[in-house]
Amino acid sequence: MLQNFNYIYSIFFSLLLLNGFYNISVKSLEFSSRILKIKDNFLLTIINFFVYINLISIITFNFSLYFGLNHNLLKFISILIILIGFYKPSYLIFIIKNFFKKKNFKINLIYLILLFYFLLTLSPISDPDTLDYHFTVPFYQMIFQDAIFPNYWLTSQLAGAGEALFSYGISIGAIHFSQILQFFSLFILIIFILNFKTDYYKFSERKKIYVCLSILLIPAIIFLVTTSKPQIFPLVSNFFALMIALFYLPFKKKKNLITLYFLILFLIISSILFKFSFLLSASLISILAFYQLIIRKYYYELVLIPIILISFIILPREIFEFINLNSNIIYNFFNPV
């Protein structure tokens, strides 16, 4: 699979795979607009993007627990996603062009920092965590069709939905897909903040710029964009769940309120399957969502929706670990800690 690995090929097909995912998000814009009743098309596209990638990651990971990963099937799906991206590849280019319209010193500084981050993204993978399990767990499973958590490989038990997602890139030799996805998630976050506006709150451009610079100058990002550690993607996913909970959920009527509540919980619960440490931020965001349903006395939906999502997202892994690793359910749940 990797014997004839080509550096340029990997970068090129990683970008194509990302473009395919993004264009799928744009194509379903009209459908999500009717469901969520949000007027901001860019925000809707972002929501679609994170929902689709989270969904395919969860399905792939939970399926792999019981049936393994089929290299040919993953390769077929990856090529199909790439081909969909050729339908209108200008979608992604259009977003990038709009991003570079605003010009002043601080904006140019943001452009420059993002450019350097992108160049770092294209560097070879060399961090120990990626080489130990982020990259090698899906690669191992595609090669040997063996259990996803071998008993003799303890760190493999830290793998989650992020590693399952990266397997699509690995199946076609697009090794850089994981790194490019981390950068693109950061890129989307910055675009959103710079262009953020609502009917209920107003933020000055100066404040938006300082928020972006504060994020981009966090030293840990230098490390995260050069690795396959699935952290920036779920982090940004949680950020959008928080923004929906703060600026959209309080102003929706029952039908749209329940839909947005479902969306928020889906994003934050999915992030836990990427990395267990997101349990803290997910819990805090869920409190905001719970509060909106409690004050409107939607107690039935308040309880039912989390149960459905946890059963679909988290429970398959817990059952697998109960059967194959340890009969102590509480230990299994907190094992990554």
TILOLO-637288 format. One line per 8 residues: their letters; for each residue x, y, z of C-alpha. Coordinates in nm, 3 decimals. Each point is the difference from the previous one (the first is absolute). Layout:
% residues N
a = X Y Z | ...
END
This chain:
% residues 337
mlqnfnyi = 0.000 0.000 0.000 | 0.281 0.241 0.089 | 0.291 -0.165 -0.177 | -0.011 0.254 -0.282 | -0.087 0.301 0.217 | 0.041 0.330 -0.185 | 0.018 0.327 0.195 | -0.153 0.224 -0.270
ysiffsll = -0.267 -0.261 -0.079 | -0.096 -0.014 0.368 | -0.046 0.379 0.028 | -0.188 0.026 -0.330 | -0.250 -0.277 0.075 | -0.043 0.118 0.360 | -0.112 0.338 -0.137 | -0.233 -0.171 -0.248
llngfyni = -0.156 -0.210 0.278 | -0.055 0.311 0.211 | -0.150 0.179 -0.300 | -0.241 -0.289 -0.050 | -0.122 0.016 0.359 | -0.045 0.376 -0.025 | -0.198 -0.017 -0.324 | -0.233 -0.264 0.145
svkslefs = -0.068 0.251 0.278 | -0.085 0.274 -0.250 | -0.231 -0.224 -0.204 | -0.226 -0.065 0.298 | -0.024 0.369 0.090 | -0.363 0.036 -0.101 | -0.105 -0.303 0.202 | 0.174 0.115 0.320
srilkikd = -0.138 0.352 -0.046 | -0.356 -0.137 0.010 | 0.074 -0.215 0.304 | 0.198 0.246 0.215 | -0.155 0.329 -0.113 | 0.337 0.178 0.007 | 0.048 0.271 -0.262 | 0.381 0.005 0.002
nflltiin = 0.102 -0.229 -0.291 | 0.363 -0.009 0.105 | -0.090 -0.116 0.351 | -0.233 -0.262 -0.148 | 0.278 -0.128 -0.226 | 0.234 -0.024 0.298 | -0.264 -0.186 0.202 | -0.053 -0.244 -0.289
ffvyinli = 0.375 -0.052 -0.032 | 0.046 -0.088 0.367 | -0.317 -0.210 0.018 | 0.094 -0.210 -0.305 | 0.358 -0.060 0.109 | -0.105 -0.082 0.356 | -0.268 -0.235 -0.130 | 0.229 -0.191 -0.237
siitfnfs = 0.266 -0.021 0.274 | -0.243 -0.143 0.255 | -0.150 -0.252 -0.241 | 0.344 -0.112 -0.119 | 0.142 -0.032 0.352 | -0.294 -0.190 0.148 | -0.019 -0.226 -0.307 | 0.374 -0.069 0.023
lyfglnhn = -0.032 -0.116 0.361 | -0.205 -0.302 -0.102 | 0.080 -0.057 -0.368 | 0.341 0.156 -0.064 | 0.098 0.240 -0.277 | -0.018 -0.108 -0.362 | 0.271 0.173 -0.199 | -0.176 -0.029 -0.336
llkfisil = -0.328 0.135 0.136 | 0.174 0.297 0.164 | 0.189 0.067 -0.322 | -0.322 -0.008 -0.204 | -0.176 0.244 0.235 | 0.302 0.233 0.002 | 0.017 0.009 -0.381 | -0.375 0.060 -0.016
iiligfyk = 0.032 0.297 0.239 | 0.285 0.140 -0.212 | -0.207 -0.033 -0.320 | -0.293 0.182 0.164 | 0.242 0.283 0.070 | 0.062 0.044 -0.373 | -0.365 0.089 -0.054 | 0.063 0.360 0.107
psylifii = 0.354 0.034 0.137 | -0.045 0.378 -0.005 | -0.198 -0.018 0.326 | 0.312 -0.023 0.215 | 0.190 0.250 -0.215 | -0.291 0.245 0.035 | 0.023 -0.014 0.379 | 0.376 0.058 -0.007
knffkkkn = -0.037 0.299 -0.236 | -0.262 0.161 0.223 | 0.225 -0.050 0.300 | 0.276 0.206 -0.159 | -0.218 0.299 -0.092 | 0.051 0.191 0.324 | 0.338 0.167 0.024 | 0.180 0.183 0.280
fkinliyl = 0.314 -0.067 0.198 | -0.159 -0.226 0.261 | -0.197 -0.195 -0.261 | 0.317 -0.046 -0.204 | 0.172 -0.127 0.312 | -0.275 -0.261 0.039 | 0.050 -0.101 -0.366 | 0.373 -0.036 0.056
illfyfll = -0.038 -0.213 0.313 | -0.252 -0.226 -0.176 | 0.237 -0.037 -0.295 | 0.279 -0.114 0.231 | -0.236 -0.244 0.172 | -0.096 -0.141 -0.339 | 0.365 -0.052 -0.091 | 0.055 -0.177 0.332
tlspisdp = -0.301 -0.219 -0.080 | 0.181 -0.133 -0.306 | 0.301 -0.116 0.201 | 0.071 -0.372 0.049 | -0.165 -0.169 0.298 | 0.257 -0.059 0.271 | -0.167 0.032 0.343 | 0.003 -0.319 0.214
dtldyhft = -0.376 -0.010 0.072 | -0.088 -0.001 -0.370 | 0.257 -0.264 -0.081 | -0.108 -0.208 0.299 | -0.378 -0.013 -0.044 | -0.170 0.296 -0.180 | 0.132 -0.118 -0.334 | 0.093 -0.360 0.068
vpfyqmif = -0.328 -0.125 0.155 | -0.208 0.049 -0.320 | 0.296 -0.111 -0.212 | 0.045 -0.315 0.212 | -0.368 -0.086 -0.018 | -0.017 0.040 -0.378 | 0.303 -0.224 -0.044 | -0.078 -0.275 0.251
qdaifpny = -0.378 0.029 0.048 | 0.070 -0.057 0.369 | -0.165 0.135 0.315 | 0.024 0.377 0.026 | 0.139 -0.019 0.356 | 0.261 -0.279 0.019 | 0.073 -0.093 0.364 | 0.375 0.025 -0.052
wltsqlag = -0.029 0.353 -0.147 | -0.133 0.205 0.291 | 0.009 0.341 -0.170 | -0.223 -0.132 -0.279 | -0.285 0.026 0.253 | 0.032 0.381 -0.026 | -0.114 -0.010 -0.364 | -0.346 0.131 -0.085
agealfsy = -0.210 0.153 -0.276 | 0.287 0.223 -0.113 | 0.216 -0.296 -0.091 | -0.294 -0.159 -0.183 | -0.040 0.318 -0.207 | 0.370 0.008 -0.087 | -0.031 -0.351 -0.142 | -0.171 0.148 -0.310
gisigaih = 0.310 0.201 -0.081 | 0.230 -0.294 0.077 | -0.200 -0.226 -0.236 | 0.098 0.214 -0.303 | 0.347 0.103 0.118 | -0.117 0.349 0.107 | 0.199 -0.013 0.322 | -0.021 0.377 0.053
fsqilqff = -0.381 0.004 0.009 | -0.004 -0.004 0.381 | 0.237 0.297 0.026 | -0.173 0.199 -0.274 | -0.337 -0.060 0.168 | 0.141 0.141 0.326 | 0.121 0.312 -0.180 | -0.324 0.044 -0.194
slfiliif = -0.201 -0.021 0.322 | 0.214 0.280 0.142 | -0.037 0.195 -0.326 | -0.381 -0.030 0.011 | 0.000 0.114 0.363 | 0.192 0.319 -0.087 | -0.221 0.075 -0.302 | -0.312 -0.044 0.210
ilnfktdy = 0.119 0.229 0.279 | 0.105 0.275 -0.242 | -0.338 -0.009 -0.173 | -0.220 -0.079 0.301 | -0.320 0.200 0.038 | -0.346 -0.057 0.143 | -0.323 0.195 0.022 | 0.027 0.012 0.378
ykfserkk = 0.365 0.083 0.071 | 0.262 0.219 -0.166 | 0.376 -0.040 0.025 | 0.255 0.252 -0.128 | 0.249 -0.111 -0.263 | 0.282 0.101 0.235 | -0.120 -0.249 0.264 | -0.036 -0.274 -0.260
iyvclsil = 0.357 0.054 -0.119 | 0.139 -0.016 0.354 | -0.193 -0.321 0.067 | 0.144 -0.156 -0.318 | 0.354 0.105 0.088 | -0.045 -0.133 0.354 | -0.096 -0.338 -0.144 | 0.267 -0.013 -0.269
lipaiifl = 0.280 0.092 0.241 | -0.069 -0.292 0.235 | 0.332 -0.193 -0.008 | -0.170 -0.343 0.010 | -0.149 0.057 -0.346 | 0.348 -0.017 -0.152 | 0.020 -0.356 0.127 | -0.357 -0.100 -0.080
vttskpqi = 0.003 0.100 -0.370 | 0.310 -0.211 -0.063 | -0.144 -0.319 0.146 | -0.291 -0.235 -0.058 | -0.129 0.051 0.354 | -0.377 0.047 -0.050 | -0.034 0.306 0.223 | -0.057 0.318 -0.202
fplvsnff = -0.292 -0.149 -0.196 | -0.206 -0.103 0.308 | 0.107 0.320 0.177 | -0.143 0.215 -0.280 | -0.303 -0.229 -0.019 | -0.066 0.073 0.368 | 0.052 0.371 -0.063 | -0.283 0.007 -0.253
almialfy = -0.221 -0.197 0.237 | 0.071 0.269 0.261 | -0.079 0.283 -0.244 | -0.332 -0.163 -0.096 | -0.085 -0.050 0.368 | 0.077 0.364 0.084 | -0.118 0.198 -0.302 | -0.265 -0.211 -0.177
lpfkkkkn = -0.162 -0.249 0.239 | -0.159 0.259 0.237 | -0.190 0.167 -0.287 | -0.157 -0.305 -0.166 | -0.352 -0.136 0.030 | -0.070 -0.358 0.105 | 0.051 -0.185 -0.330 | 0.325 0.175 -0.090
litlyfli = 0.109 0.007 0.364 | -0.012 -0.379 0.024 | 0.187 -0.036 -0.330 | 0.278 0.234 0.113 | 0.012 -0.174 0.339 | 0.047 -0.333 -0.180 | 0.274 0.155 -0.217 | 0.186 0.146 0.299
lfliissi = -0.002 -0.329 0.189 | 0.103 -0.193 -0.311 | 0.307 0.221 -0.049 | 0.114 -0.002 0.362 | -0.062 -0.373 0.061 | 0.183 -0.079 -0.325 | 0.303 0.196 0.124 | 0.025 -0.236 0.300
lfkfsfll = 0.040 -0.294 -0.238 | 0.287 0.189 -0.167 | 0.177 0.071 0.329 | -0.127 -0.076 0.349 | 0.133 0.327 0.147 | -0.271 0.189 -0.189 | -0.244 -0.139 0.256 | 0.059 0.310 0.215
saslisil = -0.077 0.261 -0.267 | -0.285 -0.214 -0.134 | -0.156 -0.013 0.347 | 0.021 0.378 0.043 | -0.157 0.067 -0.340 | -0.274 -0.254 0.067 | -0.096 0.192 0.316 | -0.077 0.306 -0.215
afyqliir = -0.214 -0.212 -0.233 | -0.176 -0.175 0.289 | -0.085 0.336 0.156 | -0.184 0.117 -0.313 | -0.221 -0.310 0.001 | -0.059 0.010 0.374 | -0.125 0.359 0.003 | -0.241 -0.091 -0.281
kyyyelvl = -0.104 -0.320 0.178 | 0.098 -0.246 -0.276 | 0.098 -0.270 0.250 | -0.080 -0.298 -0.226 | 0.233 0.119 -0.279 | 0.260 0.107 0.256 | 0.051 -0.361 0.109 | -0.090 -0.201 -0.311
ipiilisf = 0.238 0.166 -0.250 | 0.318 -0.053 0.211 | -0.096 -0.364 0.055 | -0.044 -0.056 -0.376 | 0.328 0.170 -0.089 | 0.205 -0.170 0.273 | -0.145 -0.338 -0.107 | 0.103 0.066 -0.361
iilpreif = 0.338 0.167 0.061 | 0.148 -0.120 0.330 | -0.174 -0.329 0.088 | 0.147 -0.219 -0.282 | 0.352 0.064 0.128 | -0.100 -0.064 0.361 | -0.162 -0.332 -0.097 | 0.309 -0.101 -0.198
efinlnsn = 0.231 0.080 0.291 | -0.229 -0.180 0.245 | 0.012 -0.316 -0.214 | 0.365 0.010 -0.101 | 0.199 0.204 0.253 | -0.152 0.034 0.345 | -0.333 -0.085 0.158 | 0.022 0.312 0.220
iiynffnp = -0.212 0.253 -0.194 | 0.105 0.300 0.211 | 0.368 -0.087 -0.043 | -0.043 -0.034 -0.376 | -0.169 0.339 -0.031 | 0.277 0.182 0.187 | 0.281 -0.219 -0.132 | 0.140 0.264 -0.241
v = 0.065 0.228 0.300
END
